[in-house]
Amino acid sequence: MYSSMAYPTLDPNELAFLQKFYDDTRAEQGFAGDSLAAQDLAARIILFYQKGARTKIDIERALTA
């Protein structure tokens, strides 16, 4: 089983922020919701958030770096 320390949970506000960011970015990029590109985008957003990117601007910069 996974340790909660290794995979911390997101509170509802964090999840709502990330979901909106993902939905908006996916729509802007024109990715279908079930595409590999959309899945990759979601994974990258979560990864950057876990690494400390906490604002829309921070995540956008990380995605374009």
Secondary structure, 3 states (H helix, E strand, C coil): CCCCCCCCCCCHHHHHHHHHHHHHHHHHHCCCCCCHHHHHHHHHHHHHHHCCCCCHHHHHHHHHC
